[in-house]
Amino acid sequence: MTIVSTAPETTPGHRSGAPQPSLARLTVVELRKLVDTRAGRWLLIIIGLLSAAVVALLLVYAEAPEQTFTTFYVTALLPVGVLLPVLGILSITSEWSQRTALTTFALVPRRERVIAAKLVAVVLAAFGAVLASLAFAAAGTAIAGATGGAGTWQVEGALVAHSVVFQVASVLMGAAFGLLLLNTPLAIVAYLVLPIVWSIVGELVRPLHRAAEWLDTGRTMEPLFTAEVTAGQWQRLAVSLLLWMVVPLVAGMIRTMRREVA
């Protein structure tokens, strides 16, 4: 007698009908990964220390009328804006540098869900960075008020909103370079050097002056540190982010989806 199995066929590494983790759960996992690695943990510590240091320097060296909440807040944003994108790069490239991509994509075969969770996690980290900057600014303002500084607490809501755009765009740019290159040192160098090189070339080469106004993120993001951004400035920001964030992000997602996991 021949026995014919009626069990459904399954592919290796993927159980048929097995429930997949939700995007929220994947995002929590990715947030935990940001602080579980030594590099990510120390990078967050360094960002916090630098933010506290620049606020302390303002308390020591800035004139009393300049010791306001807005001044402390904008200054605290600067080290975060420079280093937080590196965290975005690490969130992507660590899977490949630490050889955990095989395990990650075996547990979650749909790579786009993993990528989406990573992007949501770094965006949440950007929101957390804004809150941390607000906290440092509040501490600096309180100390300034107690030590004879201006201690003015007034801040424009638009400035806070613009700073959120700045931090989110910056960290997504870092993640985009990480997706595109999938190599930590190369992605960090490319993210830090290429915009600077373009900024220098756009400043020195006269025919590129007009293009630099639209494609140099150093210029297009600068208005985000103010409470008023004009329509033209938003347009230039959108064009520069299309080049430095959207294009690498899309190309990087395609590459990551197709790359063989060894």
C-alpha positions in Angstrom: 0.0 0.0 0.0 1.3 3.4 -1.0 0.9 6.3 1.4 0.7 9.7 -0.1 1.4 12.7 2.1 -1.0 15.5 1.9 1.1 17.9 4.0 1.7 21.2 2.3 5.1 21.8 0.9 7.3 24.4 2.6 10.4 26.1 1.5 13.5 25.8 3.6 13.8 28.5 6.3 10.1 29.5 6.0 7.2 27.7 7.6 4.0 27.8 5.8 1.4 29.8 7.6 3.9 30.9 10.3 2.9 34.3 11.7 5.3 37.1 10.7 6.3 39.7 13.3 4.5 43.1 13.0 6.3 46.2 11.9 5.9 47.6 15.4 7.7 44.6 16.9 10.4 44.7 14.2 10.9 48.4 15.0 11.3 47.7 18.7 13.9 45.1 17.8 15.8 47.6 15.6 15.6 50.3 18.3 17.2 47.8 20.7 19.9 47.1 18.2 20.8 50.7 18.1 22.0 50.6 21.7 23.0 46.9 22.0 26.1 47.3 19.8 29.2 48.9 21.4 29.6 51.3 18.5 25.9 52.4 18.7 26.0 52.8 22.4 29.2 54.9 22.5 28.0 57.0 19.6 24.9 57.9 21.6 27.0 58.7 24.6 29.3 60.9 22.6 26.4 62.8 21.1 25.0 63.4 24.6 28.3 64.5 25.9 29.0 66.9 23.0 25.5 68.4 23.3 26.1 69.0 27.0 29.5 70.4 26.3 28.3 73.0 23.8 25.6 74.2 26.3 28.3 74.4 29.0 30.5 76.5 26.7 27.7 78.9 26.1 27.1 79.2 29.8 30.8 80.1 30.3 31.6 82.2 27.2 28.4 83.6 25.8 27.3 87.1 26.7 24.4 87.2 29.2 21.8 88.4 26.6 22.6 85.4 24.3 22.0 82.8 27.0 18.4 82.1 25.9 16.5 78.9 25.3 16.6 79.4 21.6 20.4 79.8 21.5 21.0 76.8 23.7 18.6 74.7 21.6 20.0 75.6 18.2 23.6 75.1 19.4 22.7 71.7 21.0 21.3 70.6 17.6 24.6 70.9 15.8 26.6 67.9 17.2 23.4 65.8 17.0 22.9 66.7 13.3 26.5 65.7 12.5 26.7 62.4 14.4 23.2 61.1 14.4 23.3 60.1 10.6 26.3 57.9 11.5 23.9 56.0 13.8 21.6 55.7 10.8 24.5 54.2 8.8 25.4 51.7 11.5 21.8 50.6 11.8 22.0 49.4 8.2 25.6 48.3 7.7 26.0 46.5 11.1 23.9 43.6 9.7 26.6 43.0 7.1 29.7 43.9 9.0 28.7 41.7 12.0 27.3 38.9 9.7 23.9 38.9 11.2 22.1 39.6 7.9 21.7 35.8 7.3 19.9 35.3 10.6 17.8 38.5 10.2 16.6 37.7 6.7 16.1 34.0 7.6 13.7 35.0 10.5 12.0 37.7 8.4 12.3 36.7 4.7 10.6 39.8 3.4 13.6 42.2 3.4 11.5 45.2 2.8 9.9 44.8 6.2 13.3 44.8 7.9 14.4 47.8 6.0 11.2 49.7 6.8 11.6 48.8 10.5 15.2 50.1 10.4 14.1 53.4 8.8 11.3 53.9 11.3 13.7 53.2 14.2 16.2 55.8 13.0 13.4 58.3 12.5 12.2 57.7 16.1 15.8 58.2 17.2 15.8 61.5 15.4 12.7 62.5 17.4 14.4 61.4 20.5 17.4 63.5 19.6 15.2 66.6 19.3 13.7 65.9 22.7 17.2 65.5 24.2 18.2 68.8 22.6 15.2 70.5 24.2 16.1 69.0 27.6 19.7 70.3 27.3 18.4 73.7 26.3 16.1 73.7 29.2 18.9 72.8 31.6 21.1 75.5 30.1 18.4 78.1 30.4 17.6 77.3 34.0 21.3 77.5 34.9 21.7 80.8 33.0 18.7 82.3 34.8 20.2 81.3 38.2 23.7 82.7 37.4 22.8 86.0 35.9 22.2 85.2 32.2 19.2 86.1 30.2 17.4 82.8 31.0 14.7 83.6 28.4 12.4 80.6 27.8 10.7 81.9 24.7 11.1 79.6 21.6 9.2 79.6 18.3 7.2 76.4 17.6 8.1 76.6 14.0 11.8 76.4 14.9 11.2 73.1 16.8 9.2 71.8 13.8 12.0 72.8 11.4 14.6 71.1 13.6 12.6 67.9 13.5 12.7 68.1 9.7 16.5 68.7 9.9 17.2 65.7 12.2 14.9 63.3 10.3 16.3 64.3 6.9 19.9 64.0 8.2 19.4 60.5 9.7 17.6 59.2 6.6 20.5 60.5 4.5 22.8 58.5 6.6 20.6 55.4 6.4 20.4 55.9 2.6 24.2 55.9 2.2 24.3 52.8 4.4 21.8 51.0 2.2 23.6 52.0 -0.9 27.1 51.0 0.1 26.5 48.3 2.8 29.9 49.0 4.2 30.4 51.0 7.4 33.7 52.8 6.8 32.9 53.5 3.1 29.4 54.8 3.9 30.6 57.1 6.7 33.4 58.5 4.6 31.0 59.0 1.6 28.3 60.6 3.7 30.8 63.0 5.4 33.1 63.8 2.5 30.9 63.9 -0.7 28.6 66.8 0.4 31.7 68.7 1.7 33.5 68.2 -1.6 30.4 69.3 -3.6 30.0 72.4 -1.3 33.7 73.4 -2.0 33.4 72.8 -5.7 30.1 74.6 -5.9 31.7 77.6 -4.1 34.9 77.7 -6.2 33.6 76.9 -9.7 31.6 79.9 -10.9 29.3 78.0 -13.4 28.2 75.8 -10.5 27.2 78.6 -8.1 23.5 78.4 -9.2 23.4 74.6 -9.0 25.0 74.7 -5.5 22.2 76.8 -4.3 19.8 73.9 -5.0 22.0 70.9 -4.4 24.3 71.8 -1.5 22.6 70.5 1.7 24.8 72.7 3.8 23.0 75.7 2.2 19.6 74.3 1.8 19.3 73.0 5.4 20.7 76.2 7.0 17.2 77.9 7.0 15.9 75.0 9.2 17.8 76.6 12.1 15.4 79.6 12.0 11.7 80.0 12.6 10.9 81.3 9.1 11.5 79.3 5.9 10.3 80.7 2.6 8.7 78.8 -0.2 11.8 79.1 -2.3 13.9 77.7 0.5 11.6 74.7 0.9 11.9 74.1 -2.8 15.7 74.1 -2.8 15.7 71.8 0.3 13.4 69.4 -1.5 15.6 69.3 -4.6 18.8 68.7 -2.5 17.1 65.9 -0.5 16.0 64.3 -3.7 19.6 64.0 -4.8 21.3 63.2 -1.4 18.5 61.2 0.3 15.8 59.9 -2.0 18.0 58.6 -4.9 20.5 56.8 -2.6 17.6 55.4 -0.5 15.8 53.9 -3.5 19.0 52.6 -5.1 20.1 51.2 -1.8 16.8 49.4 -1.1 17.0 47.8 -4.6 20.6 46.7 -3.9 19.8 45.4 -0.5 16.8 43.5 -1.8 18.9 41.8 -4.5 22.1 41.2 -2.6 23.0 37.6 -2.0 23.4 36.8 1.7 26.4 34.6 2.2 
